Amino acid sequence: MVDQNIPFQVIDWDTISKTEHKGETGIAFWQTLQLPGLRIRLVEYSAGYLADHWCKKGHIVHCLEGEVITEQESGEKSLLKEGTTYVVSDELSSHRSACENGVRLLIIDGDFLKLK
């Protein structure tokens, strides 16, 4: 765990460049703000996106626009649509994202989601 305070700040997403991450199909574009023990991202998945890996990291994921299906390795699927959020701690789920028409998400993760 990082033991540092984060001062008040406004995030101007227009000043944060996008990085491209290819999925099994489609592309994800990330805008990332990395702070001590905390990562905040605006993420856009293109139409037809399917993640190329199963993720075990914990997240808070809030859907800003569109819809995304979060599939767990167990086969369970959850629909996240505009205005809904999911949360999970590190190592409690193997999950991946898929979307048909594109989606825009706010994703927050960091040390506070590690198992205790």
C-alpha distances in whole Angstrom, upper triangle without the diagonal:
4,6,9,12,14,18,20,21,24,23,27,26,30,28,26,27,27,26,28,27,30,30,32,34,34,31,28,28,24,23,20,18,15,13,9,7,10,13,17,20,23,25,28,30,34,36,36,33,31,28,28,26,24,20,18,15,14,16,18,21,24,27,29,32,34,33,30,30,27,28,27,28,30,32,31,31,30,31,29,32,32,30,28,24,22,19,17,14,13,16,18,21,22,24,25,27,31,33,37,37,34,31,29,25,22,19,16,13,9,5,8,10,9,11,11
4,6,9,11,14,17,19,21,21,24,24,28,26,24,25,26,25,28,27,30,30,33,35,34,31,28,27,23,22,18,16,13,10,6,5,9,12,15,19,22,24,28,30,33,36,37,33,32,29,29,27,26,22,20,17,16,17,18,22,24,27,29,32,34,33,31,32,29,30,29,30,32,34,33,33,32,33,30,32,32,30,29,25,24,21,20,17,16,19,21,23,25,26,27,28,32,34,37,37,34,31,29,25,22,19,16,13,9,7,9,12,12,15,14
4,7,10,13,16,18,21,22,25,26,29,27,25,28,28,28,31,30,33,34,37,38,37,34,31,30,26,24,21,18,15,12,8,8,11,15,17,21,25,27,31,33,36,39,40,36,35,32,33,31,29,26,23,20,19,20,20,24,26,29,30,34,36,35,34,34,31,33,32,33,35,37,36,35,34,35,32,34,33,31,30,27,26,22,22,19,19,22,24,26,28,29,30,31,35,36,40,40,37,34,31,27,24,21,18,16,12,10,11,14,14,17,16
4,7,10,13,15,18,19,22,23,26,24,23,25,27,27,30,30,33,34,37,38,37,34,30,28,25,23,19,16,13,9,7,8,10,14,16,20,23,26,29,32,35,38,39,36,35,32,33,31,30,27,25,21,20,20,20,23,25,28,29,32,35,35,33,34,32,34,33,35,37,38,37,36,34,35,32,34,33,31,30,27,26,23,23,21,21,24,26,28,29,30,31,31,35,36,40,39,36,33,29,26,23,21,17,16,13,11,12,16,16,19,19
4,6,10,12,15,16,20,21,25,23,22,25,26,27,30,30,34,34,37,39,37,34,30,28,24,22,19,15,13,10,8,10,11,14,15,19,22,25,29,31,35,38,39,36,36,33,34,32,31,28,26,23,21,20,20,23,24,27,27,31,34,34,33,34,32,34,34,36,37,39,37,36,34,34,31,32,31,29,28,25,25,23,23,21,22,25,27,29,30,30,31,32,35,36,39,38,35,32,28,25,22,20,17,16,14,13,13,17,18,21,21
4,7,8,12,13,16,18,21,19,18,21,23,24,27,28,31,32,35,36,34,31,27,25,22,19,16,12,11,8,8,10,9,12,13,16,19,22,26,29,32,35,37,33,34,31,32,31,30,27,26,22,20,19,18,21,21,24,24,28,31,31,30,32,30,33,33,35,37,38,36,35,32,32,29,30,28,26,26,23,24,22,22,21,22,25,27,28,30,29,30,30,33,33,36,36,32,29,25,22,19,18,14,15,13,13,14,17,19,22,22
4,6,10,12,15,18,20,19,18,22,24,25,29,30,33,34,38,38,36,33,29,27,23,20,17,14,13,10,11,13,13,15,15,18,20,24,27,30,33,37,38,35,36,33,35,34,33,30,29,25,24,22,21,23,23,26,25,29,32,33,32,34,33,35,35,38,40,41,39,37,35,34,31,31,29,27,28,25,26,24,26,25,25,29,30,31,33,32,32,32,35,35,38,37,33,30,26,24,20,20,17,18,16,17,17,20,22,26,26
4,7,10,13,16,18,17,18,21,23,25,28,30,33,34,38,38,36,32,29,26,23,19,17,14,14,12,14,16,14,15,14,17,19,23,26,29,32,35,37,34,35,33,35,34,34,30,30,26,24,22,20,22,21,24,23,26,30,31,31,33,32,35,35,38,40,41,38,37,34,33,29,29,27,25,26,24,25,24,26,25,26,30,31,32,33,32,32,31,34,34,37,35,32,28,25,22,19,19,17,18,18,19,19,21,24,27,28
4,6,9,12,15,14,14,18,20,22,26,27,31,32,35,36,33,30,26,23,20,16,15,11,13,11,14,16,14,14,13,15,16,20,23,27,29,33,35,32,33,31,33,33,33,29,29,26,24,21,20,21,20,22,21,24,28,29,29,32,31,34,35,37,39,40,38,36,33,32,28,28,26,24,25,23,25,24,26,26,27,30,31,32,33,31,31,30,32,32,35,33,29,26,22,20,17,18,16,18,18,20,20,22,25,28,29
4,6,9,12,11,12,16,18,21,24,26,29,30,34,34,31,28,24,21,18,15,14,11,14,13,16,18,15,15,12,14,14,18,21,24,27,30,32,30,32,30,32,32,32,29,30,26,24,21,19,20,19,20,18,21,25,27,27,30,29,33,34,37,39,39,37,34,32,30,26,26,23,22,23,22,24,23,26,26,27,31,32,32,32,31,30,28,30,30,32,30,27,24,20,18,15,17,16,18,19,21,21,23,26,29,31
4,6,9,9,9,12,14,17,20,22,25,27,30,30,27,24,20,17,14,11,10,8,11,12,15,17,14,12,10,11,11,15,17,21,23,27,29,27,28,27,29,29,29,26,27,24,22,19,18,18,17,18,16,19,22,24,24,27,27,30,31,34,36,36,34,32,29,28,24,24,21,20,22,20,22,22,24,25,25,29,30,29,30,28,27,25,27,27,29,27,23,21,17,15,13,14,14,16,17,20,20,22,25,28,30
4,5,6,7,11,13,16,19,22,25,27,30,30,26,23,20,17,14,11,11,10,14,15,18,20,17,15,12,12,11,15,17,20,22,26,28,26,28,27,29,30,30,28,29,26,25,22,20,19,18,19,16,18,22,24,25,28,28,31,33,35,38,37,36,33,30,29,25,24,21,21,23,22,24,24,27,27,28,31,32,32,32,29,28,26,27,26,28,26,23,20,16,16,14,16,16,19,20,23,24,25,28,31,33
4,5,5,8,10,13,16,18,21,23,27,26,23,19,16,13,11,7,9,9,13,15,19,20,16,14,11,9,8,11,13,17,19,22,25,22,25,23,26,27,27,25,27,24,23,20,18,17,16,16,14,16,19,21,22,25,25,28,30,32,35,34,33,30,28,26,22,22,19,19,21,20,22,23,25,26,26,29,30,29,29,27,25,23,24,23,25,23,19,17,13,13,11,13,14,17,19,23,23,24,27,30,32
4,6,8,10,13,16,19,22,24,28,26,23,20,17,14,12,9,11,12,16,18,22,23,20,17,14,13,11,13,14,18,19,22,25,23,26,25,27,28,30,28,30,27,26,23,22,20,19,19,16,17,20,23,23,27,27,31,33,35,38,37,36,33,30,28,25,24,21,22,24,23,25,26,28,29,30,33,33,32,32,29,27,25,26,24,26,23,20,18,15,15,14,17,18,21,23,26,27,27,30,34,36
4,6,10,13,16,19,22,25,29,28,24,21,18,15,13,9,11,11,14,16,20,22,19,16,14,13,12,15,16,20,21,25,27,25,27,26,28,29,30,28,30,27,26,24,23,22,21,21,19,20,23,26,26,29,29,32,34,36,39,38,37,34,32,31,27,27,24,24,26,25,27,27,29,30,30,33,34,33,32,30,28,26,27,26,28,26,22,21,17,18,16,18,19,21,22,25,26,27,30,33,36
4,7,10,13,16,19,21,25,25,22,18,15,12,9,6,7,8,11,14,17,19,16,13,11,10,10,12,14,17,19,23,25,22,24,23,24,25,27,24,26,23,23,21,20,19,19,19,18,19,22,24,23,26,26,29,30,32,36,35,34,32,30,28,25,25,23,23,24,23,24,25,26,27,26,29,31,30,29,27,25,23,25,24,26,24,20,19,15,15,14,15,16,18,19,22,24,24,27,30,33
4,7,10,13,16,19,23,22,19,16,13,10,8,6,8,10,13,16,19,21,18,15,13,11,11,12,13,16,17,21,23,21,22,21,22,24,26,24,26,23,24,21,22,20,20,20,19,20,22,23,23,26,26,28,30,32,35,34,34,31,30,28,25,25,24,25,26,24,25,26,27,28,27,29,31,30,28,26,24,22,23,23,25,23,19,18,15,16,15,16,17,19,21,24,26,26,28,31,34
4,7,10,13,15,19,19,15,12,10,6,5,5,8,11,14,17,20,21,18,15,13,10,9,9,10,12,13,17,19,17,19,18,19,20,22,21,23,21,22,20,20,18,19,18,17,18,19,21,20,23,23,25,27,29,32,31,31,28,27,25,23,23,22,23,24,23,23,24,25,26,25,27,29,27,26,23,21,19,20,19,21,20,16,15,13,14,14,14,16,18,20,23,25,25,27,30,33
4,7,10,13,17,16,14,10,8,5,5,7,8,12,14,17,20,20,18,15,14,11,11,10,10,12,13,17,18,16,17,15,16,18,20,19,21,20,21,19,20,18,20,19,19,19,20,21,20,22,22,24,25,27,30,30,29,27,26,25,23,24,23,25,25,23,24,24,24,25,24,25,27,25,24,22,19,18,19,19,21,20,17,16,14,15,15,15,17,18,19,23,25,24,25,29,32
4,7,10,13,13,10,7,6,5,7,9,11,15,17,20,23,23,21,17,16,13,12,10,10,10,11,14,15,13,14,13,13,15,18,18,21,20,21,20,21,19,20,19,19,19,19,20,18,20,20,22,24,25,28,27,28,25,25,24,22,23,23,25,25,23,23,24,24,25,24,25,27,25,22,20,17,16,16,17,18,18,15,15,14,15,16,16,18,19,21,24,26,25,26,29,33
4,6,10,11,9,6,5,6,8,11,12,16,17,21,23,22,20,17,16,13,13,10,10,9,11,14,14,11,11,9,10,12,15,14,18,17,19,18,19,18,19,19,19,19,19,19,17,18,18,19,20,21,25,24,25,23,23,22,21,22,22,24,24,22,22,22,22,23,21,22,24,22,19,17,14,13,14,15,17,17,14,15,14,15,16,15,17,18,20,23,25,23,24,27,31
4,7,7,6,5,6,9,11,15,16,20,21,24,27,25,23,20,19,16,16,13,12,10,10,12,12,9,9,8,8,11,14,15,18,18,21,20,22,19,21,20,21,20,19,19,16,17,17,18,20,20,24,23,24,22,22,22,21,22,23,26,25,24,23,24,24,25,23,23,25,22,19,17,13,13,13,14,15,16,14,15,16,16,18,17,20,20,23,26,28,25,26,29,32
4,5,5,5,7,10,12,16,18,21,22,25,27,26,24,20,20,17,16,13,12,9,10,11,9,6,6,5,5,8,11,13,16,17,19,18,20,18,20,19,20,19,18,17,14,14,14,15,16,17,20,19,20,18,19,19,19,20,22,24,23,22,21,22,22,23,21,21,22,19,16,14,10,10,9,11,13,15,13,14,15,16,18,17,20,20,22,25,27,24,25,27,31
4,7,8,10,14,16,20,21,25,25,29,31,29,27,24,23,20,20,16,15,12,12,12,10,7,5,6,4,8,11,14,17,19,21,21,23,20,22,21,23,22,20,18,15,15,15,14,16,16,19,18,19,18,19,19,20,22,24,26,25,24,23,24,23,24,23,22,23,20,16,14,11,11,10,12,13,16,15,16,18,19,21,20,23,23,25,28,29,26,27,29,33
4,7,10,13,16,20,22,25,27,30,32,30,28,25,24,21,20,16,14,10,9,9,6,5,5,7,8,11,14,16,20,21,23,22,23,21,22,20,22,20,18,16,14,14,15,15,18,18,21,19,20,18,19,19,19,20,22,25,24,24,23,25,25,26,25,25,25,22,19,16,12,11,9,10,11,13,12,14,17,18,21,20,23,24,27,30,31,28,29,31,35
4,7,10,13,17,19,23,25,28,31,29,27,23,22,18,17,13,11,7,6,7,6,4,6,8,10,13,16,17,21,21,23,21,22,19,20,18,19,17,15,15,13,14,16,16,19,20,23,21,22,19,20,19,18,19,20,23,23,22,22,24,25,26,25,26,26,23,20,17,13,11,9,9,10,11,9,12,14,16,19,19,22,23,26,29,30,28,29,32,35
4,7,10,13,16,20,21,25,27,26,24,20,19,15,14,10,8,6,5,8,8,6,8,9,10,13,16,16,20,20,21,20,21,18,19,17,18,16,15,15,14,15,16,17,20,21,24,23,23,21,21,19,18,19,20,22,22,22,22,23,24,25,24,25,26,23,20,17,14,12,11,11,12,12,10,11,12,14,16,16,19,21,23,27,28,26,28,30,34
4,6,10,12,16,18,21,24,23,20,16,15,12,10,7,6,4,6,10,11,7,9,9,11,13,15,15,18,17,18,16,17,15,16,14,15,14,14,14,12,14,15,17,19,20,24,22,22,20,19,18,17,17,18,20,20,19,19,20,21,22,21,23,23,21,19,16,13,10,11,11,13,13,10,10,10,11,13,13,16,17,20,23,25,23,25,27,31
4,7,10,13,16,19,22,22,19,15,13,10,8,6,5,7,8,12,14,11,13,12,14,16,18,17,20,18,19,17,18,15,16,15,14,14,15,16,15,17,17,20,22,24,27,26,25,23,22,20,18,19,18,20,20,19,20,21,22,23,22,24,25,23,21,19,16,14,14,14,16,15,11,11,9,10,12,12,15,17,19,23,24,23,25,28,31
4,6,10,12,15,19,18,15,11,10,6,6,5,7,9,12,15,17,14,15,13,15,16,18,16,19,16,17,15,15,13,14,14,14,15,16,17,16,18,18,20,22,24,27,26,26,23,22,21,18,19,18,19,20,18,19,19,20,21,20,22,24,22,21,18,16,14,16,16,18,17,14,12,10,10,10,10,12,14,16,20,21,20,22,25,29
4,7,10,13,17,17,14,10,8,5,5,6,9,12,14,18,20,17,19,17,19,20,21,19,21,18,18,16,16,14,15,15,14,16,18,19,18,21,20,23,25,27,30,29,28,26,24,23,20,20,19,20,20,19,20,20,21,22,21,24,25,24,23,21,19,17,19,19,21,20,16,14,11,11,10,10,12,14,16,19,21,21,23,26,29
4,6,10,13,13,10,7,6,4,7,8,12,14,17,21,22,19,20,18,19,20,20,18,19,16,16,14,14,14,15,16,16,18,20,21,20,22,21,23,24,26,29,29,28,26,25,24,21,22,21,21,21,19,19,19,20,20,19,22,24,23,22,20,19,18,20,21,24,23,19,17,14,12,10,9,10,11,13,16,18,18,20,23,26
4,6,10,11,8,6,5,6,9,12,15,18,21,24,26,23,24,21,23,22,23,20,21,17,17,15,15,15,16,18,17,20,22,23,22,24,23,26,27,28,31,32,31,29,27,26,23,24,22,22,22,20,20,19,20,20,20,23,24,24,24,23,22,21,23,24,27,26,22,19,16,14,11,11,10,11,12,15,16,17,19,23,25
4,7,8,6,5,7,9,12,14,18,20,23,27,28,24,25,22,23,22,22,19,19,16,16,14,15,16,18,20,20,23,25,25,24,26,24,26,26,28,31,32,31,29,28,27,24,26,25,24,24,21,21,19,20,19,18,21,23,23,23,22,22,22,25,26,29,28,24,22,19,16,14,12,10,10,9,12,14,15,17,21,23
4,6,5,6,8,11,14,17,21,23,27,30,31,28,28,25,26,25,25,21,21,17,16,15,16,18,19,22,22,25,27,28,26,28,26,28,28,30,33,34,32,31,29,29,26,27,26,25,25,22,22,20,20,19,18,22,24,24,25,24,24,24,27,28,32,31,27,25,21,19,15,14,11,11,9,11,13,15,16,20,21
4,6,8,11,14,18,20,24,26,29,33,33,30,30,26,27,26,25,22,21,17,16,16,17,19,21,24,25,28,30,30,29,30,27,29,29,30,33,34,33,32,30,31,28,30,29,27,27,23,23,20,20,18,17,21,23,24,25,25,25,26,29,31,34,34,30,27,24,21,18,16,13,11,9,9,11,14,14,18,19
4,7,10,14,17,19,23,25,28,31,32,28,27,24,25,23,22,19,17,14,13,13,14,17,19,23,24,27,29,28,26,27,25,26,25,27,29,31,30,29,28,28,26,28,27,26,25,21,20,17,17,14,14,17,19,21,22,22,23,24,27,29,32,32,29,26,23,20,17,14,11,8,5,5,8,10,11,14,15
4,7,10,14,16,19,22,25,28,29,26,25,22,24,22,21,17,17,13,12,11,11,14,16,19,20,23,25,25,23,24,22,24,24,26,28,29,28,27,25,25,23,24,24,22,21,18,17,15,15,14,13,17,19,20,21,20,21,21,24,26,29,29,26,23,20,17,13,11,7,6,4,7,8,10,12,15,17
4,7,10,12,16,18,22,25,26,22,22,19,21,19,19,16,16,12,11,10,11,12,14,17,17,20,22,22,21,22,20,22,22,24,27,28,27,25,23,23,21,22,21,21,20,17,16,15,15,14,14,17,19,19,19,19,18,18,22,23,26,26,22,19,17,14,11,8,6,5,6,9,11,11,13,17,19
4,7,10,13,16,20,23,24,21,21,19,21,20,20,17,17,14,13,10,10,10,11,14,14,17,19,20,19,20,19,22,22,25,27,28,26,24,22,22,18,19,18,18,17,15,15,14,15,16,16,19,20,20,20,19,18,18,20,21,24,23,20,17,14,11,7,6,5,7,9,12,13,13,16,19,22
4,6,10,12,16,19,20,17,18,16,18,18,19,16,17,14,14,11,10,10,11,12,12,14,17,17,16,18,17,20,21,24,26,26,25,23,21,20,17,18,17,17,16,14,15,15,16,17,17,20,21,20,20,18,16,15,18,18,21,20,16,13,10,8,6,5,6,9,11,15,16,16,18,21,24
4,7,10,13,16,18,16,17,16,19,19,20,18,19,17,16,13,12,10,10,10,9,11,14,15,14,17,17,20,22,24,27,26,25,22,20,19,15,15,14,15,15,14,15,16,18,19,20,22,23,22,21,19,17,15,16,16,18,17,13,11,7,6,5,6,9,12,15,19,19,18,21,24,27
4,7,10,13,15,12,14,13,15,16,17,15,18,16,16,13,12,10,10,10,10,11,12,13,12,14,14,17,19,22,25,24,23,20,18,17,14,14,14,15,15,14,15,16,18,19,19,21,22,20,19,16,14,12,13,13,15,14,10,8,6,5,6,7,10,13,16,20,20,19,22,25,28
4,6,10,12,10,12,12,15,17,18,17,20,18,19,16,15,12,12,10,10,9,10,11,10,14,14,17,20,22,25,24,23,20,18,16,14,14,13,15,16,15,17,18,20,22,22,24,24,22,21,17,14,11,12,10,12,11,7,6,4,6,9,10,14,16,20,23,24,22,25,28,31
4,7,8,6,9,9,12,15,16,16,19,18,19,16,17,13,13,11,12,11,10,10,9,11,13,15,18,20,23,21,21,17,17,15,13,13,14,17,16,16,17,19,20,22,22,23,24,21,19,16,12,9,8,7,9,9,5,5,7,8,12,12,16,18,21,25,25,23,26,28,32
4,6,6,9,11,14,16,18,19,22,22,22,20,20,17,17,14,14,12,11,11,11,13,15,17,20,22,25,23,23,19,19,17,16,15,16,19,19,19,20,22,24,26,26,27,27,24,22,18,15,11,10,8,8,7,5,7,9,12,15,16,20,22,25,28,29,27,29,32,35
4,6,9,12,15,18,19,20,24,24,24,22,22,18,18,15,15,13,10,10,10,12,15,17,20,22,24,22,22,18,18,16,15,15,16,19,19,20,21,23,25,27,27,28,28,25,22,19,15,12,9,6,5,4,4,8,11,14,17,19,22,24,28,31,32,29,31,33,37
4,7,10,12,15,17,19,22,23,24,22,23,19,19,17,18,15,13,12,10,11,14,15,18,19,22,19,20,17,17,15,16,16,18,21,21,21,21,24,24,27,27,27,26,23,21,17,14,11,7,6,5,6,7,10,13,16,19,20,23,25,28,31,32,29,31,33,36
4,7,9,12,14,15,19,19,20,19,20,16,17,15,17,15,13,11,9,10,12,13,16,17,20,18,18,15,16,15,15,15,17,20,19,19,19,21,21,24,23,23,23,20,18,14,11,8,5,5,7,8,7,9,12,13,17,17,20,21,24,28,28,26,27,29,33
4,6,9,11,12,16,17,19,18,19,16,18,16,18,17,15,13,10,10,10,10,13,14,17,15,16,13,14,14,15,16,19,21,20,19,18,20,20,22,21,21,21,17,14,11,8,6,4,7,9,11,11,12,14,15,18,17,20,20,23,26,27,24,25,27,31
4,6,8,9,13,14,16,15,17,15,17,16,19,18,17,15,11,11,10,10,12,12,16,15,16,14,15,15,15,18,20,22,20,19,17,18,18,19,18,18,18,15,12,9,6,6,6,9,12,14,13,13,15,14,16,15,18,18,20,23,24,21,22,24,28
4,7,9,13,15,17,17,20,18,21,20,22,22,20,18,15,14,13,12,13,13,17,16,18,17,18,19,19,21,23,25,24,22,20,21,20,21,19,18,19,16,13,11,8,9,10,13,15,17,16,17,18,18,20,18,20,19,21,24,26,23,23,25,28
4,6,10,12,15,15,18,17,20,20,23,23,22,19,16,14,12,11,11,10,14,15,16,16,17,19,19,22,24,25,23,21,19,19,17,18,15,14,16,13,9,8,7,9,11,15,17,20,18,18,19,18,19,17,19,17,19,21,23,20,20,21,25
4,7,9,12,13,16,16,19,20,23,23,22,19,15,13,11,9,8,7,11,12,13,13,15,17,17,21,23,24,22,19,16,16,14,15,13,11,12,9,5,5,5,9,11,15,18,21,19,19,20,18,19,16,18,16,18,20,21,17,17,18,22
4,6,8,10,13,13,17,18,21,22,21,19,15,14,11,10,9,9,13,14,14,14,15,17,17,20,22,23,20,17,14,13,11,11,9,9,10,8,5,5,6,9,13,16,20,22,20,18,18,16,17,13,14,12,14,16,17,14,14,15,19
4,7,9,13,14,18,19,23,24,24,21,18,16,12,12,10,10,13,15,15,15,16,18,18,22,24,24,21,17,14,12,9,9,6,5,7,6,5,7,9,12,16,19,23,25,23,21,21,18,18,14,14,12,13,14,15,11,11,12,15
4,7,10,12,16,18,21,23,23,21,18,17,13,14,12,13,16,18,17,17,17,19,18,21,22,22,19,16,13,11,8,7,4,6,8,8,8,9,11,13,17,19,23,25,22,20,19,16,15,12,11,8,9,10,12,8,9,10,14
4,7,10,13,16,19,21,22,20,17,16,13,14,13,15,17,18,17,17,16,17,16,19,20,20,17,13,10,7,5,4,4,7,8,8,10,10,12,14,17,20,23,25,22,20,18,15,14,10,9,6,8,9,9,6,7,9,13
4,6,10,13,15,18,19,17,15,15,12,14,14,16,18,19,17,16,15,16,14,16,17,16,14,10,8,6,6,7,8,11,11,10,12,11,12,12,16,18,21,22,20,17,15,12,10,7,6,5,8,10,10,7,10,12,16
4,7,10,13,16,17,16,14,15,12,15,15,18,20,20,18,17,14,15,12,14,14,13,11,7,6,4,7,9,11,14,13,13,15,13,14,14,17,18,21,22,19,16,14,10,8,6,5,6,10,12,11,9,12,15,17
4,7,10,12,13,12,11,12,10,14,15,18,20,19,17,15,12,12,9,11,11,10,8,5,5,6,9,12,13,16,15,14,15,12,12,11,14,14,18,18,15,12,10,7,6,5,7,9,12,15,14,13,16,18,21
4,6,9,11,11,10,12,12,16,17,21,22,21,19,16,13,12,8,9,8,7,6,4,7,9,12,15,17,20,18,17,18,15,15,13,15,14,17,17,14,11,9,6,5,6,9,12,15,18,17,16,19,21,24
4,6,7,7,8,11,12,15,18,21,23,21,19,16,12,10,6,6,5,6,6,6,9,12,15,18,20,22,21,19,19,16,15,12,13,12,14,13,11,8,6,5,6,9,12,15,18,22,21,19,22,24,27
4,7,9,11,14,15,19,21,25,26,25,23,19,16,13,10,8,5,6,8,9,12,15,18,21,23,25,24,23,23,20,18,15,16,14,16,14,11,8,5,5,7,10,13,17,20,24,23,22,25,27,30
4,7,9,13,15,19,22,25,27,25,23,19,16,13,10,7,5,8,10,12,15,18,21,24,25,27,26,24,24,20,18,15,14,12,13,11,9,6,5,7,10,13,16,20,23,27,26,25,28,30,33
4,7,11,13,17,20,23,25,22,20,17,14,11,9,6,6,9,11,13,15,18,21,24,25,27,26,23,23,19,17,13,12,9,9,7,6,5,7,9,12,15,18,21,25,28,28,26,29,31,34
4,7,10,13,16,20,21,18,17,13,10,7,6,4,6,10,10,11,13,16,18,22,23,24,23,20,20,16,14,10,9,7,8,8,7,6,8,9,13,14,18,20,24,27,26,24,27,28,32
4,6,10,13,16,18,15,14,10,8,6,5,7,9,12,10,11,11,14,16,19,20,21,20,17,16,12,10,7,6,5,8,9,8,6,9,9,12,13,16,18,22,25,24,22,24,26,29
4,6,10,13,14,12,10,6,6,5,6,9,12,14,12,12,11,14,15,18,19,19,18,15,14,10,8,6,5,6,9,11,11,10,12,12,15,15,18,19,22,25,24,21,24,25,28
4,7,10,11,10,8,6,5,6,7,11,14,15,12,11,9,11,12,15,16,16,14,11,10,6,6,5,7,9,12,14,13,12,14,12,14,13,16,16,19,22,21,18,20,21,24
4,7,8,6,6,4,6,9,11,14,17,19,16,14,12,14,13,16,16,15,13,10,8,5,5,6,8,11,13,16,16,15,17,16,18,16,18,18,21,23,23,20,21,21,25
4,5,5,5,6,8,12,13,17,20,21,18,16,13,13,12,14,14,12,10,7,6,4,7,9,11,14,17,20,19,19,20,18,19,17,19,18,20,22,22,18,19,19,22
4,5,7,9,12,15,17,20,24,25,21,19,16,16,14,16,15,12,11,8,5,6,8,11,13,16,19,22,22,21,23,21,22,20,21,20,22,23,23,20,20,19,23
4,6,9,12,15,18,21,25,25,22,20,17,17,15,17,16,14,12,9,8,9,11,14,15,19,21,24,24,23,25,23,25,22,24,22,24,25,25,21,21,20,23
4,6,10,13,16,19,23,24,21,20,17,18,17,19,19,17,15,11,10,9,11,12,13,16,18,21,22,21,24,22,24,22,24,23,26,27,27,23,24,23,26
4,7,10,13,17,20,21,18,17,14,15,14,17,18,16,14,11,11,9,11,12,13,15,18,21,21,20,22,20,22,21,22,22,25,26,25,21,23,22,25
4,7,10,13,17,18,15,14,12,14,14,17,18,18,15,12,12,9,10,10,10,12,14,17,17,16,19,17,19,18,21,21,24,26,25,21,23,23,26
4,6,10,13,14,11,11,9,12,13,16,18,18,15,13,13,10,11,10,10,12,14,16,16,15,16,15,17,16,18,19,22,25,23,20,22,22,26
4,6,10,12,9,10,10,13,15,19,20,21,18,16,16,13,12,10,10,10,12,13,13,12,14,13,15,16,18,20,23,26,25,22,24,25,28
4,7,8,6,7,8,11,14,17,19,20,19,16,17,13,12,10,10,10,12,13,12,10,11,10,12,13,15,17,21,24,22,20,23,24,27
4,6,6,8,10,14,17,21,23,24,22,20,20,17,16,13,12,11,12,12,11,9,10,10,12,14,17,20,23,26,25,23,26,27,30
4,6,9,12,15,19,22,24,26,24,22,23,19,18,15,15,13,14,13,12,9,9,9,11,14,16,20,23,26,25,23,27,28,31
4,7,11,14,17,21,23,25,24,22,23,20,19,17,18,16,18,17,15,12,11,10,11,13,15,18,22,25,23,22,25,27,29
4,7,11,14,18,20,22,20,19,20,17,17,15,16,15,17,17,16,12,12,10,11,12,14,17,20,23,21,19,23,24,26
4,7,10,14,16,19,17,16,17,15,15,14,15,15,18,18,17,13,12,9,9,10,11,13,17,19,17,15,19,20,23
4,7,11,13,15,13,12,14,12,13,12,15,16,19,20,18,15,14,11,11,10,11,12,15,17,15,13,16,17,20
4,7,10,12,11,11,13,12,14,14,17,18,22,23,21,18,17,13,12,10,9,10,12,14,12,9,12,13,16
4,7,9,7,7,10,10,13,14,17,20,23,24,22,20,19,15,14,12,11,10,11,13,11,8,10,10,13
4,6,6,8,11,12,15,16,20,22,26,28,25,23,21,18,16,13,11,9,10,10,8,5,6,7,10
4,6,7,9,11,14,16,20,23,26,28,26,23,22,19,18,14,12,9,9,9,9,6,5,6,10
4,6,7,10,13,16,20,23,27,29,27,25,24,21,20,17,16,13,13,12,13,9,8,7,11
4,7,10,13,16,19,22,26,28,26,24,24,21,20,17,16,14,15,14,14,10,10,8,12
4,6,10,13,16,19,22,25,23,22,22,19,19,16,16,14,16,16,16,12,12,12,15
4,7,11,14,17,21,23,22,21,21,19,19,16,17,15,17,18,18,15,15,15,18
4,7,10,14,17,19,18,17,18,16,17,14,16,15,17,19,19,15,16,17,20
4,7,10,14,16,15,14,15,14,16,13,16,15,18,20,21,18,19,20,23
4,7,10,13,11,10,12,11,14,12,15,16,19,22,22,19,21,22,26
4,7,10,9,10,12,12,16,15,18,19,23,25,26,23,25,26,30
4,6,6,7,10,12,15,16,19,21,24,28,28,25,27,29,32
4,6,9,12,14,18,19,23,24,28,31,31,29,31,32,36
4,7,11,13,17,19,23,25,28,32,32,29,32,34,37
4,7,10,14,16,19,22,25,29,29,27,29,31,35
4,7,10,12,16,19,22,26,26,24,27,29,32
4,7,10,13,16,20,24,23,22,25,28,31
4,6,10,13,16,20,20,18,21,24,27
4,7,10,14,17,17,16,19,22,25
4,7,10,14,14,13,16,19,21
4,7,11,10,10,13,16,19
4,7,8,7,9,13,15
4,6,6,8,11,14
4,5,6,9,11
4,6,9,10
4,6,9
4,6
4
